[in-house]
C-alpha cells in the first residue's frame, strides 16, 4: 500500500490487548486467507460449543460477499474483514435491529478511532462523500436447543488508494486512507469496532429500543432524502421520514400514504 499509512500484518494478540469486553473477542482468530469470515464463524458455531464471542479476521477473502449476494472486493492487507459471532435465543432474534445496531457500532467506532466521520445509508452501509466505506452482512444458522448462530460481518476499506478499486467502483467506493488526514491503524479501528459491538449487542436484543433508533437518526445521511426501495420484487419511491426501532424505515410514498420497511428485507436501488 502507498500513502500515509504503512502495512502491518494483523495479529490476534493486538486485538485482544486492552480490549476490555466481556463477550466479544473471547477468542480472536486471524487468518491469512479464507473464503468468507462469516462462513468460517458459522462453521465454528455449528462444530463446537463455546464459540459465542469468537471473532474471525482475514487479511483476504477469496469469496467475500455483501448483502443480496453481492461480491465484496478487498485487496490483501488493505481492508478490515471481520466477523463477530454471537449465539442467541432464536425466539428473541430480530434481524433488522441487529443491522441497525451494527451500523451504529461500526460508525461510532470509526469516528472515535480516526478523523473520518461517515454517515449511515439505509439499510446499514457507511458512506463518506457519497462513496461506500463500510459494508455489513449479518447471517444466521440454526443450532440445537432453539439457539441461533449470528455472524456479524463487517468490511471496512482501510488502506486502499483509488487505483486499488476496480474502475467501475472508483467513483462509488472510498477508504479511510483516502478520506483521512492521519495514518490509519487497522488494528485500532478493529479493536474499537469490537468494543462498540459489545456495547450495542444489548440494544439489538432489547426489543424496540428508542435509544438505538435515536443514535441511528443522529448518524443517518438519509432522513429527508428521496429513495427507491425494493422489497420482495416490488419497487417503492418516496421520501424518508424517520426510522422506528421495530417497524423500520418510514417512507412517504410518491403514490400517497406512508409505509414502513424492514431493513432485513429491503434493498436500495
N, C-alpha and C positions, 0 to 999 in steps of 0.2 A: 504494500500500500504506500502511496505517496501522500504528501500533505503534512499537516502539523502533528499528526498522531503516529506513533510507531506501533508495529505489530508485535504483540506479546501473546504467545500461546496461552490459552485459558487453562487454569489448574483448579481442581476441585477444592483444594485447601484454601485457595484465595477467596472463594465464595463463602466458605463456612466461617472464616476468620471474622470474629466480631459481628456475626450475622444477627444474633440476638433474638431469633424467632423460636417459638416453642415447637411448631409443627412443620412449617415449610423449610426444607433444607436439612431435615434429619439425616438424609443421605444425599450427596451430590455426586452425580456421575458425569464425567466429562469424556466425550468420545471424539476421536479424530474425524470419523465419518460414520454416518448411519443413514438409513433410508429416510426415516422420519422420527424426530424426538417424540412426537405424540404416539406413534405406533409402538415405539420401544417402551414408553412408560405404561401404556395399556397392557402390553405383554407382561411386564413386570407385575402388574396388579393381578393379572389372571394366574400367574405362575406361583405366587407365594404370598403369605400373609406378611404384614408389617411394611408394605410398600407405601402406605399413606405418608405424605410429606416428602417423598423422593423427588428430586429434581434431576432431569436429564438435559444435558447441554451438548451440542455438537458443533465442531468447527465447520463442518459441511454436511448438508443433507442431500443425498442423491435423488430423493423423491419428496422434497419439501412441498407442502401444499397449504393452501388457504381455504377460505370458505367456498362452498359450491364447487369443489374440486379444482379450483384454480391453482396453478403452479406458483410456488414461492421460490424465487431465484435469489441466491446469495452466494457470492464468491467465497471460496475457502478463506477463513480467517478474517473476513470483513464484517460479518454480521454477528448478532447475538441470537442464536437459535436455541430456545429453551422451552422445556415443558415442566410444569409443576403438577404432581399427581395428588389427587385427593380421593379418599374413599368416603362416600357419603351415603346416608339413608336414601334409598331410591324414591320413597314417597315424598320426601321434602325437597327434592332437586327441582329447580326452575332454571332452565337453560338461559332464558332471557336475562334474569337477574345476574347470573354468573358472567354473562357477556358484558353487562353494564359495569359490574364491579371490577372486572379485569381491565376494562378500558380505562377506568378512573385510576386504578392502581398503577398501570403502566405509564399513563400520562404524568401523574404526580411524581413518580419515581424519576422519570426523565427530566422533569423540570427541576427537581431537587438535586440531581447529580450532574447536571450540565447547565449551560446557559441557553438551552433551546426550550421553547415553550410551544408544544404542539396544541392542536385542538382535536376534539373527538368528532369524527364524521360518521354518521349513522351507517350501520349499527354499532361498530366497535373498532374502526380503523383510526389511526392517529395520523394527522396531516400537518404539514408546515408549508405555508405559501402555496396552498393548493396541490401539494405533492405528497405522496404517501411515504410516511416514515416507518410505520409500525403496523403489522397485521396481527390479528388474534384469531385463533381457531380453538374452539372447545369441543371435544369429542368425548363420548361416554361408552362404557361397556358394562353390561350387567354382570354382577358377581353373584355368588351364592348368598343365601340368607337375606334377601331384599337389600343388598348393598349395590352401590354403583361406583365404578371407577370413573373419575372425572379427570381428563387430561386437559390442562390449561396451557395451550401452546401460544407462545409469544415470539414473534420475529421482529427484531429491530435492525434497521440498516444503520450500521455504526461507522465503519471506516471507508465506505465506498466513495470514490470520486465519480464524477459524471460519466466518464468513459467506461466505468465498470458495469453500468446498466446497459441492457440491450437497447438498440436505437429506438425501438418503439416505446420504451419506458422512460427515456431521458427527460421528457417534459412532464412526466407523471409521477416520478419517484425521486426521493431525496434521501440524505443520510445525515447523521449527527455531525460527521466530519465536514460536510458541505455547509451545514447551517450554523455551526458553532464557531466562535472566535477563540476557543480554548482547545487544548489537546483532549481527545476523547479516550477514556479508560473504560474498555468494555466490561471489565470485572466490576468496577464501581457502579456502573449503570445496572448490571445484572443483579448485584447484591442488593441494591435499593429496590429493584422490582420485587425481589423475593420478600423483602421486609414489608412492602406495601401489600403484596398478595396475602401475607399472613394477617395483616390488619383487615383487609377487605373481604376475606373469606367469611367472616362473621356476618357482614352485610349481605352477602349473597345468600346466606341461609336464613336470614332474619324475616322472611316474608316481605310484605310491602314496606320497604324501608324508605321513608321520605327523605332521610338524610342522604342516602345513596343517590336518589334522584336529584337532590339539590346540588350535589357535587358534580353529577353528570351535566346538569344545566350550566353550571359555572364554567365548565371546560368545553362546552359544546360550541362548535362553529356553525351549527345548523339551525338554531332557533330563529324563526322568521324566514328561513331560506325556502325557495321553491325546489321541490324534488320530484322525481319519478321513481316509484317503488314497484317492485314485482312481488306478488305473493301467490304462490300456488298457481302460476300461469296467468293470473290476472294483473293488469297494469293500472296503477293509480297515480295521478299527478295532483299536486297541491302545495300548500304552504305549511311548514312545520310550526305548530303552535306550542307544543310542550312535550315533555316526556313524563310518563307515570311509572312508578316503581313496579307495578304489577301488570298494568294494561299496555305498557309500551309507548310507542310514539303516537302523538295525537296530530293528525293531519287534517287541515281544512281543505276539502276536496274541491277541485275546479268544477266538478259536476254538481256541487252543492252538498251540504252536510259535512259531518266530521266522522272520522274513523280512526280507531286505534290499530297499531301494527306491532306485532310481537317481533322483537329483534331476532329471535331464533328462526323465524320462518320468512324473513323479509330480505330481499336483495335490492340494492340500489342500482339503478341504471345510469 
